[in-house]
Amino acid sequence: MKPIFRFASIHAFRFTLILALPLVLLSRATAQTQLDSVTVTAEKREAPLQKVPISVTAITAKQVDAFRLWDIKGITGIVPNLYSGNSGDGRNVTSIRGVTTTSYDPAVATYIDGVNQFSLDTYIPELNDIERIEILRGPQGTLYGRNAMGGVINIITKQPTNTTTGFAQIDEGNYGQQRYSAGIRTPLVDNKLFFGAAAAYNRRNGYYTNDYNNTSFDRQSGFSGNYYLKYLPVAGWSLTLNVKHQNNRNWGAFPLSTSVTDAFTHPFHLDQNAVGKMIDNTLNASLAIKHSGANLEFSSITAWQNNHRYYQPSVDGDFSPIDGVTIVNDFGSAWNNVQVFTQEFRFASPNNTNSPLTWTAGAYFFHQYNPNKQATHYGADAALLGAPDSNFSSIDITKGKNTGVAGYGQVNYAVTKKLQLIAGLRYDYEHRYLDVTEQFQPDGQSAITTTPDTSAALHFSALSPKGGLQYQPTNNTDLFITYSRGYRPGGLTQLSPDPTQPPLNPYNPEYSNNIELGIKNTLWDRRLILNATAFLTHVTNAQVPTLILPSAITVTRNTGKLISKGVELEAAASPVNGLTLAYNFGYTDAHYQSLALAENGQAVDLAGKKQIFTPNITSMFAPQYNLPLSARRHVNLVLRGEWFYLGREYFDLDNTITQSPHSILNARVGVTIPRLELYVWARNFTNTKYIEYAYDFGAVHLGDPHTWGVTLKTTW
């Protein structure tokens, strides 16, 4: 047995014993509590979590609070074989089972309240007033379409009822950390009209110090909101108008050390002469019309998404104290202002049907407009970076228009009471258009067009089938085996100052094909849940990005094949009243079967190299104990710990930038009474230094340092 498999087996077996042994010893105890039953919409219809034939993790509202999840990247390690991180600018790169995001077309699709968050530009990662988060692992192309080749993150916010409910929360911590959030859900007209709103304001000082001027570098503040109006015109029909926004300000959006050595020798210190503010405004609006009838379920979701992100006045492009390169993109609201329109219609058999056949079908349409204008300014010291001149700007102008349509369907047929067949198919068609222009502008002079207006278009289609079997040997055990496919769309390369990278070069869609075998168990009168999955994924036409410096332009090529295989374990237990134990484990071996790149004019064969942003092991253990202090007044002491372990991870395709295995420890202690909670918490309290994100040219961003704080929350 290979050492890594031996380690993985021991790792998983040891914690399975930790969870199972208390149940065996206390199986006759009378004071027991059951684990919560969770309903999910992973297959775009409601079903119990333990009965869905998909590898899916559900994080409930209680768990969102317990894990103190403020941003979606916080689910790293909570979900087996998932990793999420960013370079400090809030654009999360997410990987599931070795299928990772390498461009602004993500490999993991994100949905919020049924709306596809179309790209890294337009999605909102902040979490507030969440009902649950569903994470579907493995390709989900049949029901979710483009960009779901690694999986899907499905976020559902809390909805109003006929009872007025709400919350207010204050969080204060070190680094000047402040977060104020509140929400209310109330009927305006009983059984007819409902209103809901949730908002959060947060700010903190920087984790990094800029040695150039001895100031806090990555100071941040942000305001986000989620507002909705729901109307029930007649029985079985609902209309929900929803507006979400996120407005972030970051005084140092790319806190990067120039090398791995520098990052660990001088942690959370950098030396940049160009200090600018990133302004990042996102607006999402949607109208959802739903009908629930005796014979048919229907929904229509119309959505508009918009993001305007720019820097004032610029950001450092060489990440050093010299006046070398800065990036400028503040050219007014007409530029760097992404706009997306989406429309989805879904039809399905009713949830309460007794028929052996259930089905879901739908259609999807989108249109994206992406005008981008960005200047790479070469300063007085540009010659130190090899530039032929100084004090000029190279301006890249692109206008992209993408349009697509899709149709999909899935059927589940119960052959017997124990055996169910699964079959589905989706067809996607997409058309892309890109117009590019390049200009040269000496400082203080007018711009001169050097590459005239040039455009190109391409179109492609994709089929995403699914098939499988689900078998229920007992009422508490479900087995499933499925094949599924996902894809990430192709496109056209941007304009680059590198003459070896011609603009408008097309690249093809990337495909993932996945086979998995899973088992879900609900045991000991719902005091133990134990799920396990094994998977094998093949990725063809792998899209490999190359970051062209100093202009920070990404050029993508189809140049590889990837294979990923692994196992996953999810366990939760409630052995005695007040005590819950949760353990998740994932192992992934993801490597390139073929990968040929050009480096410094030479062909380089990187076959056998490991996938980037993919820890080979993710592990999480979270015990929590609620100790009653006063049964009469319902006063409880809450004690919680969290242990996260991430295995070896690579950040470049040469596998030279690596993060060794490491652990993160979190803790929370608090007192709760009805309608009021007070907690003291600490995250990464051993202050472990680790790489969260790195670029292939060597720049490194560290994960968050040790933070601590106090939370006060009231509900009504």
Secondary structure, 3 states (H helix, E strand, C coil): CCHHHHHHHHHHHHHHHHHHHHHHHCCCCCCCCCCCCCEECCCCCCEEHHHCCCCEEEEEHHHHHHCCCCEHHHHECCECCEEEECCCCCCCEEEECCEECCCCCCCEEEEECCEEECCCCCCCCECCCEEEEEEEECCCHHHHCCCCCCEEEEEEECCCCCCCEEEEEEEEECCCEEEEEEEEEEEEECCCEEEEEEEEEEEECCCCEECCCCEECCEEEEEEEEEEEEECCCCCEEEEEEEEEEEEEEECCCCCECCHHHHHHCCCEECCCCCCEEEEEEEEEEEEEEEECCCCEEEEEEEEEEEEEEEECCEECCCCCCCCEEEECCCCCCCCEEEEEEEEEEEECCCCCCCCEEEEEEEEEEEEEEEEEEEEEECCCHHHHCCCCCCEEEEEEEEEEEEEEEEEEEEEEECCCCEEEEEEEEEEEEEEEEEEEEEEEECCCCCEEEEEEEEEEEEEEEEEEEEEEEEEEECCEEEEEEEEEEEECCEECCCCCCCCCCCCCEECCEEEEEEEEEEEEEECCCCEEEEEEEEEEEEECCEEEEEECCCCEEEEEECEEEEEEEEEEEEEECCCCCEEEEEEEEEEEEEEEEEEEEECCEEEECCCCECECCCCEEEEEEEEEEEEEECCCCEEEEEEEEEEEECCEECCCCCCCEECCEEEEEEEEEEEECCEEEEEEEECCCCCCCEEEECCCCCEEECCCCEEEEEEEEEC
